[in-house]
Amino acid sequence: MTTLFLTVGLPGTGKTTEARRIEAAHGALRLTKDEWVKALYGLENPRSSTAVIEGRLIEIALRALELGTDVVLDFGLWSRDERSALRQAAADRGAAAEVRYLSLPLAEQRARLDRRQASEPHTTWPMSDDELTAWAAVIEVPTPGELDGTEPVDDPPDGFATWDAWRRHRWPATTSTPRPDPDDPAGRSRTMP
């Protein structure tokens, strides 16, 4: 059975390091959003393209699962709805889903981000303390049942008959597709660097 690994966490908590470990240990296809954004936009990190890039990476991930390849998605997945949609998408393809949550105290997170900005500025963007605090307030930390795989996937949010419909709304095919409110407290449309 193939596995979709979902790295969950705020910037600087070690998601990409964990994704690289998974890639090496499982021969998984690693899809790291920041690498794609940097390749396409350089110093820019346009909010309007975040969901589209994530959506394209998800489509690649789902196809790879269908072809028998393990995949690790490396881009935060702050909301439970995002994780539920992807867990369901994996199950719909006969694959397992595994959530890996990474967190650090704010001071250590800040120090890691500062070191990365100083030593590898081409891999990241500057992030303020205010941004880190705001993001920490909106992340929906995975439950123990999400982490150990014992908790069933929730029903899709109101207005969506299936998780597939929600997924296509959350991660539209183009930047011209209308997006939900980025201040949605459930994080259904959050974007971040």
Secondary structure, DSSP 8 states (H G I E B T S, - for coil): --EEEEEE--TTSSHHHHHHHHHHHHT-EEEEHHHHHHHHHTT---HHHHHHHHHHHHHHHHHHHHTT--EEEES---SHHHHHHHHHHHHHTT-EEEEEE----HHHHHHHHHHHHHH-GGG-----HHHHHHHHHH-----HHHHHT-S------TT-SSHHHHHHHHS-SSTTS----TT-TT-TT----
